[in-house]
Amino acid sequence: MTHSTSTSVTLTQDDLHAAASEGLITASQADALWQRWCLPEWQHKPGSTTVATGPAYTFTNVLYYFGGMVAIGAMSLFMTLGFERMGAGGLLAIGLAYLVASLKVADHFQARGLHVPAGILATLAVVLVPLVVWCMQSLLGWWPPGGDTHFSAYHTHINWRWLTLEFATLAAGAVMLWRYKLPFMVMPLAVTVWYMSMDAANALMQNEGFDWQFTRDVSLVFGLATCALAMWVDVRSRRSVEVDARQDFAFWLYLFGAMMFWAGLSLRESNNEWSKFAYCLINVALIFGGAVIGRRVFTVLGALGVAGYLGYLAHRVFQDSLLFPFALTLLGLGFVWLGVWWQKHEAAVHARLSRFMPFMRA
């Protein structure tokens, strides 16, 4: 009779990358193993509807993303007038140099199996596209007159003239995403769609002046369209037979699409009790819809919407009453209990509800 003993060891993502660099496994196999190990146990079962998750929360990845966001912010949000004193030509040279260097370093990292820093550097290249396009338009005299003459206003001012930069960013970003297949690159594309919703509303209001209600409704429509696009991308990822294509490319689209839709919906004014109740029902649908497709952003936003409606009812029913604080306390404790219940049963709820959407299965 033979006795087998099991030995447990602790492995990190760097250990898998080291094995890939030594030729023991491929880089794709290393990523697939790490992504599988990071999944909850129920997601390992056959017929799972999930795609590969993002990078694990490690100190190394925190350093990666912190440094990457600092660099991205430096070339976008913090592009100050001091840089712009060099003129469009100087900014174009800097922007192109950064863009090419970012792609070269991304190639280097990707060849070594370091996909997280590769994705960050490729994302930086996408972020630089609107700066490069703005410089080229300014040098060629193609920038529409009457708008902001400083690129720093791109992230702070709504103006229809930015649409040319946004279309160029989406096109260039789609090409680079096809080339590198790194999910973090979708983030600047999702932000660009958000910017585009506001600038498109500004373009449609040229003859009537600014109308925040119209801007709100345009944001709602863009949010719905972005969520539809995210679901299409999600289904393709789940059904793909290639490991690289099964990464979570839909995360950022879901995030910004849901926020645009929910913000536009929540900012709508209504003095009709039935419309308020319909708002609550839509948020309930978001909660269960998020459980069906495994996207917590819908669940969180839906819960906020329902909480707001219940708070409105509590205030209306118990207005100027000594029972109002007790009503709020019970409401808050009710949501705490709901959170505990949800944490325990989220996987089971997702598995049960996903049966009604077979096209979302892998």
C-alpha positions as CSV (number, residue, x, y, z in Angstrom):
1,M,0.0,0.0,0.0
2,T,1.3,3.4,-1.0
3,H,0.7,6.5,1.0
4,S,0.5,9.9,-0.8
5,T,1.2,13.1,1.0
6,S,0.1,16.5,-0.2
7,T,2.4,19.5,0.2
8,S,1.1,23.1,0.1
9,V,3.3,25.8,-1.2
10,T,2.7,29.5,-1.7
11,L,3.0,30.8,-5.2
12,T,2.9,34.4,-6.5
13,Q,2.2,35.7,-10.0
14,D,5.9,36.5,-10.3
15,D,6.7,32.8,-9.7
16,L,4.5,31.9,-12.7
17,H,6.1,34.6,-14.8
18,A,9.6,33.2,-13.8
19,A,8.5,29.7,-14.9
20,A,7.3,31.2,-18.2
21,S,10.6,33.0,-18.8
22,E,12.4,29.7,-18.2
23,G,10.3,28.0,-20.8
24,L,8.5,25.6,-18.4
25,I,5.1,27.0,-19.4
26,T,4.0,29.7,-21.8
27,A,3.2,33.2,-20.8
28,S,-0.5,32.6,-21.7
29,Q,-0.6,29.5,-19.6
30,A,0.9,31.4,-16.7
31,D,-1.8,34.1,-16.9
32,A,-4.5,31.5,-17.3
33,L,-3.4,29.6,-14.2
34,W,-3.2,32.8,-12.1
35,Q,-6.6,34.0,-13.2
36,R,-8.1,30.6,-12.5
37,W,-6.5,30.4,-9.0
38,C,-7.9,33.9,-8.2
39,L,-11.4,32.9,-9.0
40,P,-13.8,31.8,-6.2
41,E,-14.2,28.0,-6.0
42,W,-17.7,28.0,-7.5
43,Q,-16.4,29.7,-10.7
44,H,-14.1,26.7,-11.4
45,K,-17.0,24.4,-12.1
46,P,-17.8,23.3,-15.7
47,G,-20.3,25.6,-17.3
48,S,-19.1,28.7,-15.4
49,T,-20.2,31.9,-17.0
50,T,-17.3,34.0,-15.9
51,V,-14.4,35.3,-17.9
52,A,-10.8,35.8,-16.7
53,T,-10.6,38.2,-13.8
54,G,-8.2,41.1,-13.5
55,P,-4.9,41.1,-11.8
56,A,-4.7,40.0,-8.2
57,Y,-4.5,42.7,-5.4
58,T,-0.9,42.5,-4.5
59,F,1.7,45.1,-3.4
60,T,3.5,44.7,-6.8
61,N,0.3,45.5,-8.7
62,V,-0.5,48.4,-6.4
63,L,2.9,49.9,-7.3
64,Y,2.3,49.2,-11.0
65,Y,-1.1,51.0,-11.0
66,F,0.0,53.8,-8.8
67,G,3.0,54.7,-11.0
68,G,0.9,54.2,-14.1
69,M,-1.8,56.5,-12.9
70,V,0.7,59.2,-11.9
71,A,2.2,59.1,-15.4
72,I,-1.2,59.1,-17.1
73,G,-2.3,62.0,-14.9
74,A,0.8,63.9,-15.8
75,M,0.1,63.7,-19.5
76,S,-3.6,64.4,-19.2
77,L,-5.2,66.0,-16.2
78,F,-2.0,67.9,-15.1
79,M,-1.0,69.1,-18.6
80,T,-0.7,72.8,-17.4
81,L,-0.2,76.0,-19.2
82,G,3.5,75.8,-18.4
83,F,3.9,72.9,-20.8
84,E,1.8,74.7,-23.4
85,R,4.2,77.7,-23.5
86,M,6.4,75.5,-25.8
87,G,3.7,75.8,-28.4
88,A,1.8,73.2,-30.4
89,G,5.0,72.0,-32.1
90,G,6.9,71.4,-28.9
91,L,3.9,69.6,-27.3
92,L,3.5,67.5,-30.5
93,A,7.2,66.4,-30.2
94,I,6.8,65.5,-26.5
95,G,3.5,63.7,-27.1
96,L,4.8,61.6,-30.0
97,A,8.0,60.8,-28.1
98,Y,6.0,59.6,-25.1
99,L,3.6,57.7,-27.3
100,V,6.3,55.8,-29.2
101,A,8.3,55.2,-26.0
102,S,5.2,53.9,-24.2
103,L,4.5,51.4,-27.0
104,K,8.1,50.2,-27.1
105,V,8.2,49.6,-23.4
106,A,4.8,47.9,-23.6
107,D,6.1,45.6,-26.2
108,H,9.1,44.8,-24.0
109,F,7.0,44.0,-20.9
110,Q,4.5,41.9,-22.9
111,A,7.3,39.9,-24.4
112,R,8.5,39.1,-20.9
113,G,5.0,38.1,-19.8
114,L,4.5,41.2,-17.6
115,H,1.0,42.0,-18.8
116,V,0.0,44.4,-16.0
117,P,2.8,47.0,-16.6
118,A,2.4,46.4,-20.4
119,G,-1.3,47.3,-20.2
120,I,-0.5,50.4,-18.2
121,L,2.1,51.6,-20.7
122,A,-0.2,50.9,-23.6
123,T,-3.0,52.8,-21.8
124,L,-0.6,55.8,-21.5
125,A,-0.2,55.7,-25.3
126,V,-3.9,55.8,-25.7
127,V,-4.2,58.7,-23.3
128,L,-1.7,60.7,-25.4
129,V,-3.7,60.4,-28.6
130,P,-6.0,63.5,-28.0
131,L,-2.9,65.6,-27.2
132,V,-1.2,64.6,-30.4
133,V,-4.3,65.2,-32.5
134,W,-4.9,68.6,-30.9
135,C,-1.3,69.6,-31.7
136,M,-1.6,68.5,-35.3
137,Q,-4.9,70.3,-35.7
138,S,-3.5,73.5,-34.2
139,L,-0.3,73.4,-36.4
140,L,-2.3,72.7,-39.6
141,G,-4.9,75.4,-38.8
142,W,-7.7,72.8,-38.6
143,W,-8.8,73.7,-35.0
144,P,-12.3,75.2,-35.2
145,P,-12.3,78.8,-34.2
146,G,-14.1,80.0,-31.1
147,G,-13.1,77.2,-28.7
148,D,-10.5,76.8,-26.0
149,T,-6.9,77.4,-27.2
150,H,-5.3,75.4,-24.5
151,F,-5.3,71.6,-24.4
152,S,-5.5,71.6,-20.6
153,A,-9.2,72.6,-21.0
154,Y,-9.9,69.2,-22.6
155,H,-10.6,67.6,-19.2
156,T,-12.3,70.6,-17.6
157,H,-14.5,72.3,-20.3
158,I,-17.4,70.9,-22.3
159,N,-17.1,71.9,-25.9
160,W,-18.3,70.3,-29.2
161,R,-14.9,71.0,-30.8
162,W,-13.3,68.2,-28.6
163,L,-15.3,65.6,-30.6
164,T,-12.6,65.4,-33.3
165,L,-10.1,64.4,-30.5
166,E,-12.5,61.9,-29.1
167,F,-13.3,60.2,-32.4
168,A,-9.5,59.9,-33.1
169,T,-8.9,58.5,-29.6
170,L,-11.6,55.8,-30.0
171,A,-10.2,54.8,-33.4
172,A,-6.6,54.8,-32.4
173,G,-7.5,53.1,-29.1
174,A,-9.4,50.3,-30.9
175,V,-6.4,49.6,-33.1
176,M,-4.0,49.5,-30.2
177,L,-6.4,47.3,-28.2
178,W,-6.6,44.9,-31.1
179,R,-2.8,44.9,-31.2
180,Y,-2.1,44.4,-27.5
181,K,-5.3,42.8,-26.2
182,L,-4.8,44.2,-22.7
183,P,-8.1,45.0,-20.8
184,F,-6.8,48.1,-18.9
185,M,-6.6,49.9,-22.3
186,V,-10.4,50.0,-22.4
187,M,-10.4,52.5,-19.5
188,P,-9.4,55.6,-21.5
189,L,-11.9,54.6,-24.2
190,A,-14.7,54.4,-21.7
191,V,-13.7,57.8,-20.3
192,T,-13.7,59.2,-23.8
193,V,-17.2,57.9,-24.4
194,W,-18.2,59.7,-21.2
195,Y,-16.6,62.9,-22.5
196,M,-18.2,62.5,-25.9
197,S,-21.7,62.3,-24.3
198,M,-21.3,65.8,-22.9
199,D,-19.6,67.3,-25.9
200,A,-22.2,65.8,-28.3
201,A,-25.0,67.4,-26.2
202,N,-23.1,70.7,-26.4
203,A,-23.0,70.3,-30.2
204,L,-26.7,69.7,-30.4
205,M,-27.5,72.8,-28.3
206,Q,-25.5,75.3,-30.3
207,N,-28.6,77.4,-31.2
208,E,-30.4,77.2,-27.9
209,G,-27.7,77.6,-25.3
210,F,-26.7,75.2,-22.5
211,D,-29.5,73.1,-21.1
212,W,-28.4,70.8,-18.3
213,Q,-31.6,68.7,-18.6
214,F,-30.8,67.9,-22.2
215,T,-27.2,67.1,-21.3
216,R,-28.6,64.8,-18.6
217,D,-30.8,62.9,-21.1
218,V,-28.0,62.6,-23.6
219,S,-25.8,61.1,-20.9
220,L,-28.6,58.6,-20.1
221,V,-28.8,57.5,-23.8
222,F,-25.0,57.2,-24.0
223,G,-25.0,55.2,-20.8
224,L,-27.5,52.7,-22.3
225,A,-25.6,52.4,-25.5
226,T,-22.3,51.9,-23.6
227,C,-23.9,49.2,-21.5
228,A,-25.2,47.5,-24.6
229,L,-21.7,47.6,-26.1
230,A,-20.3,46.2,-22.9
231,M,-22.7,43.3,-22.9
232,W,-21.7,42.5,-26.6
233,V,-18.0,42.6,-25.6
234,D,-18.8,40.5,-22.6
235,V,-20.6,37.8,-24.6
236,R,-17.8,37.6,-27.1
237,S,-15.2,37.3,-24.3
238,R,-17.1,34.5,-22.6
239,R,-17.6,32.5,-25.8
240,S,-14.1,32.9,-27.1
241,V,-11.8,29.9,-27.2
242,E,-8.6,32.0,-27.0
243,V,-7.2,32.7,-23.6
244,D,-6.2,36.3,-24.4
245,A,-9.7,37.0,-25.7
246,R,-11.4,35.7,-22.5
247,Q,-10.0,38.6,-20.4
248,D,-12.5,41.0,-18.9
249,F,-12.6,43.7,-21.6
250,A,-16.1,44.8,-20.6
251,F,-15.4,45.9,-17.1
252,W,-14.6,49.6,-17.8
253,L,-17.5,49.9,-20.3
254,Y,-19.9,48.5,-17.8
255,L,-18.6,50.8,-15.1
256,F,-18.9,54.1,-17.0
257,G,-22.0,53.0,-18.9
258,A,-23.8,52.2,-15.7
259,M,-22.7,55.4,-14.0
260,M,-23.8,57.5,-17.0
261,F,-27.2,55.8,-17.2
262,W,-27.9,55.8,-13.5
263,A,-26.8,59.4,-13.0
264,G,-29.0,60.6,-15.9
265,L,-31.9,58.6,-14.5
266,S,-31.4,59.7,-10.9
267,L,-31.2,63.4,-11.8
268,R,-34.5,63.4,-13.6
269,E,-37.1,65.4,-11.6
270,S,-40.6,64.2,-11.0
271,N,-43.5,65.2,-8.8
272,N,-45.5,62.1,-9.8
273,E,-45.5,59.3,-7.2
274,W,-45.9,56.7,-10.0
275,S,-42.8,57.9,-11.7
276,K,-40.9,57.7,-8.5
277,F,-42.1,54.2,-8.0
278,A,-41.0,53.3,-11.5
279,Y,-37.6,54.7,-10.7
280,C,-37.5,52.3,-7.7
281,L,-38.5,49.4,-9.9
282,I,-35.7,50.2,-12.5
283,N,-33.2,50.1,-9.6
284,V,-34.5,46.8,-8.4
285,A,-34.1,45.5,-12.0
286,L,-30.5,46.8,-11.9
287,I,-29.8,44.9,-8.7
288,F,-31.0,41.6,-10.1
289,G,-29.6,42.3,-13.6
290,G,-26.2,42.8,-12.0
291,A,-26.6,39.5,-10.2
292,V,-27.5,37.8,-13.5
293,I,-24.5,39.0,-15.4
294,G,-22.1,39.1,-12.5
295,R,-21.5,42.8,-12.5
296,R,-21.6,44.4,-9.1
297,V,-21.6,48.0,-10.4
298,F,-25.3,47.6,-11.4
299,T,-26.1,46.0,-8.0
300,V,-24.4,48.8,-6.1
301,L,-26.0,51.6,-8.1
302,G,-29.4,49.9,-8.0
303,A,-29.1,49.5,-4.2
304,L,-28.3,53.2,-3.9
305,G,-31.4,54.1,-6.0
306,V,-33.7,51.8,-3.9
307,A,-32.2,53.2,-0.7
308,G,-32.9,56.7,-1.9
309,Y,-36.5,55.9,-2.7
310,L,-37.1,54.1,0.6
311,G,-35.5,57.1,2.4
312,Y,-38.0,59.4,0.5
313,L,-40.9,57.2,1.6
314,A,-39.6,57.1,5.2
315,H,-39.4,60.9,5.2
316,R,-42.8,61.3,3.6
317,V,-44.6,58.8,6.0
318,F,-42.9,59.8,9.2
319,Q,-42.4,63.5,8.4
320,D,-42.2,65.7,11.6
321,S,-42.7,62.5,13.7
322,L,-40.7,61.2,16.6
323,L,-40.7,57.9,14.8
324,F,-38.6,59.3,11.9
325,P,-35.2,58.6,13.5
326,F,-36.3,55.0,14.4
327,A,-37.5,54.5,10.8
328,L,-34.1,55.6,9.5
329,T,-32.4,53.3,12.0
330,L,-34.5,50.3,10.9
331,L,-33.9,51.2,7.3
332,G,-30.1,51.3,7.8
333,L,-30.0,48.1,9.8
334,G,-32.2,46.5,7.1
335,F,-29.6,47.3,4.5
336,V,-26.8,45.9,6.7
337,W,-28.8,42.7,7.0
338,L,-29.3,42.6,3.3
339,G,-25.6,43.1,2.7
340,V,-24.8,40.1,5.0
341,W,-27.4,38.0,3.3
342,W,-26.0,39.0,-0.2
343,Q,-22.4,38.2,0.8
344,K,-23.5,34.7,1.8
345,H,-25.7,34.0,-1.2
346,E,-24.3,36.1,-4.1
347,A,-22.7,33.1,-5.9
348,A,-25.9,31.0,-5.6
349,V,-28.1,33.9,-6.8
350,H,-25.8,34.5,-9.7
351,A,-25.7,30.8,-10.7
352,R,-29.5,30.5,-10.4
353,L,-30.4,33.7,-12.3
354,S,-27.8,33.2,-15.0
355,R,-29.9,30.3,-16.3
356,F,-32.4,32.8,-17.7
357,M,-29.6,34.3,-19.9
358,P,-27.9,31.4,-21.6
359,F,-26.2,33.6,-24.2
360,M,-24.0,35.0,-21.3
361,R,-22.6,31.5,-20.6
362,A,-19.1,30.5,-21.7
